[in-house]
Every structure is written in C-alpha cells, then in structure tokens.
Amino acid sequence: MTQPIDFTLKDRVAIVTGAGSGIGHGIALALAGGGAHLVVAGRTAATLDAVRQEVEAIGRRALVVAADVTSAGDIDTIVRRAQESFGRIDILVNNAGGGGGLGQKFRRAPLLDTSESEMLATFALNFNSVVLLSRAVAPLMQAQGGGSIINVASMAGRDLDHPMPGGGMYGAAKAAVMTISRYMAVEWAPDIRVNCVSPGMITIDTPRVVALRNPERTASMLATVAMGRGGSPEDVAGAVVYLASDASRWVTGTVLDIHGGLKSSWLPAPVVKV
C-alpha cells in the first residue's frame, strides 16, 4: 500500500537564524504552521520577540535567542538553550546572511575596493556561520536518530555567466554554501539530510534591502523573471517546509533554485554601435 506523503512537522523543533525579519521571518512562521516549535535566533531581541508572539498565536512554542552567528560562543548558546528548552533539535535553517551595507561590517563593493577585513566579514556571516552551527547541531541530530539541515544560499552564488560587479565576495560566499551543503549531505547521511535553497530576487521591505534598492536595477532584474514579479519570503518558506518534512525523505545534497524562472542576465546589455 502506498504511504501518504507527509508534509507535517508536528512537535518537531526547528532553529531558524536571522528569524527577525524578511525570509527568516517567513520561514519561522511557515515551520510553525506545519506544526514545529521554534528557536528564533538573531541579533535584535525586540524583533525576535515579535516573531515569538506570532508563533505562539499559531499554537506553537517559541524560544528567543539573541545571538550573533559570527560568534562561536553565541552559536554554542543557541544550541545549548535549544537543548535545555526542548530536549532535541530536528531542523536547522541557516538563514542568517547578507550582501553588505546597513548594519553589517562589510559593503557590496568592487574587488579592488574590498578590504581584507570586509572579505573575512562577508565569509564569517554568510559561510562560516553555516559551517559552525551545522557542526554544532549535527552530533545531536545523529544521537537522536536524524534531522534535516537547510542552508539558505542565493542565486548570486550561481552567477557563473553573468557575475554582478560589486557582488563578488557575497556571490563567492553563497557559492561556498552550496558546495559545503553537498559535502555535509554525503558525510552525514543517512541520519541527517542536508539541502540548500537558492532564492532569486525577493522583494521585501527590510531596512537593508530598501537602502540597497535602486529603481533601475530593480526594473532590470524584474524584466528577466518569467513569473513577472519578485518573490516573497513565503515563496522560499514553502520550499523549506518541504525539505524539512518527511515528504523529502529521499532528498539530500540538492540545491533548489527559487527564482520565478530566469530568462537571462538582469545586467544591462552592452551597447553595440553600428
């Protein structure tokens, strides 16, 4: 008899980093809607507390952990408090990251204008944190008999044909996230499934995105999206729920692109004089 496909996450425990806003916020609420209890981690306690209230309104438990994922000590705190409060960790979503600018220790800048400290800070947030938190959680998942890790990368990490000037460090860090996810999947199977989602243009109104937004750049990006609109946090969250659930029980080591159907590079075409 064929078994029904199970998308539910009833009473599983999920850690979501960068959960205070944007994609992380959407992921946290979607996992709670699927039945999971949440550990919401991020740098700002006030925004995390608002997410906690939303999760509890859905009927799930939530724990707020104000932490900087570039700090090994703070990563240990996230894992320790999750274990103390819930006794297990079933799902880890490494969502925290960013392309630079407002509130971050690096800028989106040309390679020759990027300092060594900015390069290291870009990788500390977007790549190192993924590795360190995953390694902290993996032995616990193995001991309890399984778990699912979902790493959030970016289509910037796939800009092999049309790299965006100024985005080199961020793109390289996100490409590294995709690569390390495959290695984690192979080394930690069969107990732990490790997958990656790679969002394209997500139209959210967080302060950092608004500060970086340029009308011409936005229009040129949207012109290449076959679906005709930018994505939402919910568009990414649905994929994460799938990868966290038993519906994806034979899916590991994969990168799921979520971009609305890319038609071409969104970079302006060169002017050809005739």
C-alpha positions in Angstrom: 0.0 0.0 0.0 1.4 3.4 -0.9 2.1 5.6 2.1 0.6 9.1 2.1 3.0 12.0 1.6 3.7 13.7 4.9 4.4 17.4 4.9 3.6 17.8 8.6 6.2 18.8 11.2 4.1 18.2 14.3 6.1 18.8 17.5 9.5 18.9 15.8 11.9 21.5 17.0 13.4 23.9 14.5 16.2 26.5 14.8 16.0 29.4 12.4 18.7 32.0 12.3 18.1 35.5 11.0 14.5 34.9 12.0 13.6 38.5 13.0 12.7 39.8 9.5 12.5 39.0 5.8 13.0 35.4 4.6 13.8 34.1 8.1 10.6 35.5 9.5 8.6 33.9 6.7 10.4 30.5 7.3 9.8 30.6 11.0 6.1 31.2 10.6 5.8 28.5 7.9 7.5 25.9 10.0 5.2 26.8 13.0 2.2 26.5 10.7 3.4 23.0 9.8 3.5 22.1 13.5 7.1 22.8 14.6 8.2 24.5 17.7 10.7 27.3 17.1 14.0 28.6 18.3 14.2 32.0 16.7 17.7 33.4 16.6 19.1 36.8 15.5 20.8 39.9 16.7 17.7 42.0 17.8 15.7 40.7 20.7 12.8 43.1 20.1 12.1 41.9 16.5 12.6 38.2 17.6 10.1 38.7 20.4 7.5 39.9 17.9 8.1 36.7 15.9 7.8 34.7 19.1 4.3 36.1 19.7 3.3 35.2 16.1 4.5 31.7 16.5 2.7 31.3 19.8 -0.5 32.7 18.2 -0.3 29.7 15.8 -0.3 27.5 18.8 3.4 26.5 18.8 6.1 27.1 21.4 8.9 29.6 20.7 12.2 30.4 22.3 14.0 33.7 21.5 17.8 33.7 21.5 19.5 37.0 20.7 22.8 36.0 19.2 25.5 36.9 16.6 26.1 33.8 14.4 29.6 35.0 13.6 30.5 34.3 17.2 31.4 30.8 18.2 30.3 31.5 21.7 26.9 32.7 20.6 26.4 29.6 18.4 27.1 27.4 21.4 24.5 29.4 23.3 21.8 28.9 20.6 22.4 25.1 20.6 22.6 24.9 24.4 19.4 26.8 25.0 17.5 24.9 22.3 18.5 21.6 24.0 17.6 22.9 27.5 14.2 24.1 26.4 13.1 21.4 24.0 15.5 18.4 24.6 16.1 17.9 20.9 16.8 19.7 17.5 15.1 18.2 14.5 15.5 21.1 11.9 18.2 23.7 11.4 17.7 26.5 8.9 20.9 28.5 8.4 19.2 31.6 7.0 21.3 34.5 8.5 23.4 36.3 5.9 23.5 39.4 3.8 25.2 41.2 0.9 26.6 44.1 2.9 25.6 47.6 3.8 23.3 48.8 6.5 24.2 47.2 9.9 26.9 44.9 8.6 30.7 45.0 8.8 31.2 45.0 5.0 30.0 46.6 1.8 29.0 45.4 -1.6 32.0 46.8 -3.5 34.3 46.1 -6.4 37.0 43.5 -5.6 39.8 46.1 -5.7 37.9 48.3 -3.2 37.2 45.5 -0.8 39.5 45.3 2.3 40.7 42.1 3.7 38.6 42.7 6.8 35.5 43.1 4.7 36.3 39.9 2.8 36.6 38.0 6.1 33.5 39.6 7.5 31.5 38.6 4.4 32.5 35.0 4.7 32.1 35.0 8.5 28.4 35.9 8.2 27.5 34.0 5.0 29.6 30.9 5.1 31.5 30.3 8.4 28.3 30.6 10.4 26.6 27.9 8.3 29.5 25.5 8.9 29.9 26.2 12.6 26.2 26.0 13.5 25.7 22.9 11.4 28.7 21.2 13.0 27.4 22.1 16.4 24.0 20.6 15.7 25.0 17.5 13.6 26.2 15.3 16.5 23.0 15.9 18.4 20.9 15.0 15.4 22.9 11.9 14.9 22.5 10.9 18.5 18.7 11.3 18.4 18.4 9.4 15.1 18.0 12.0 12.4 17.4 15.6 11.4 17.2 18.0 8.5 19.5 21.0 7.8 18.5 23.6 5.2 21.0 26.2 4.2 19.9 29.4 2.5 22.2 30.5 -0.3 21.4 32.9 -3.1 21.3 33.0 -6.9 24.2 35.4 -6.6 26.2 32.2 -6.0 25.2 30.9 -9.4 26.3 34.0 -11.3 28.8 32.0 -13.4 27.9 33.5 -16.8 26.8 37.0 -15.7 28.5 38.0 -12.4 27.4 41.2 -10.9 30.2 43.8 -10.5 30.5 44.6 -6.8 29.0 41.3 -5.6 32.0 39.1 -5.9 32.6 38.3 -2.2 29.0 37.8 -1.4 28.5 35.6 -4.5 31.6 33.6 -3.7 30.4 33.0 -0.1 27.0 31.8 -1.3 28.6 29.5 -3.8 30.6 28.1 -1.0 27.4 27.4 1.0 26.0 25.4 -1.9 29.2 23.4 -2.2 29.6 22.7 1.6 25.9 21.6 1.7 26.7 18.8 -0.7 29.7 17.7 1.4 27.6 17.8 4.6 24.9 15.7 2.9 27.4 13.0 1.9 29.3 12.9 5.2 26.3 12.9 7.5 23.9 10.6 5.6 21.8 8.6 6.2 20.9 10.2 9.6 20.9 13.8 8.5 19.6 15.2 5.3 21.3 18.5 4.2 19.9 20.6 1.4 20.1 24.2 0.2 17.6 26.7 -1.2 18.9 29.5 -3.5 16.5 32.4 -3.7 16.5 34.9 -6.6 15.0 38.4 -6.3 13.0 38.6 -3.1 11.0 41.8 -2.8 11.0 42.5 0.9 11.0 45.9 2.7 13.6 45.3 5.3 15.7 48.4 6.0 18.8 46.9 4.4 17.0 45.9 1.2 15.4 49.3 1.0 18.7 51.0 1.4 20.3 49.0 -1.4 17.3 49.2 -3.7 17.7 51.2 -7.0 14.7 51.6 -9.3 16.6 51.0 -12.5 18.4 47.9 -11.1 15.1 46.6 -9.7 13.3 47.1 -13.1 16.2 45.4 -15.0 16.1 42.4 -12.6 12.3 42.0 -12.8 12.5 42.1 -16.6 14.2 38.7 -16.5 11.8 37.0 -14.1 9.4 34.8 -16.2 6.7 34.9 -13.5 6.7 38.7 -13.8 7.2 39.6 -10.1 9.7 39.4 -7.4 9.5 36.6 -4.8 8.2 36.8 -1.3 9.5 35.2 1.9 6.6 32.7 1.7 7.8 31.6 -1.7 11.0 30.5 -0.1 9.4 29.2 3.1 7.3 26.7 1.2 10.4 25.0 -0.1 12.0 24.9 3.3 8.9 23.2 4.8 9.1 20.6 2.1 12.8 20.0 2.7 12.3 19.9 6.5 9.4 17.3 6.2 9.3 13.6 5.5 7.9 14.5 2.1 11.5 15.0 1.1 12.8 11.9 2.9 15.0 10.8 -0.1 16.2 14.3 -1.0 19.6 15.3 0.2 22.6 17.1 -1.2 20.5 19.2 -3.5 20.2 22.9 -4.3 16.7 24.1 -5.0 16.7 27.3 -7.1 13.7 29.6 -6.3 13.7 32.5 -8.8 10.5 32.7 -10.7 12.0 31.5 -13.9 15.1 33.3 -15.1 15.1 34.4 -18.7 18.5 36.0 -19.0 21.0 38.1 -17.0 19.4 41.1 -15.5 22.6 43.1 -16.1 22.2 45.8 -18.8 23.0 44.6 -22.3 26.1 46.2 -23.8 25.5 49.0 -26.3 26.6 47.9 -29.8 27.4 50.8 -32.2 26.8 50.1 -35.9 
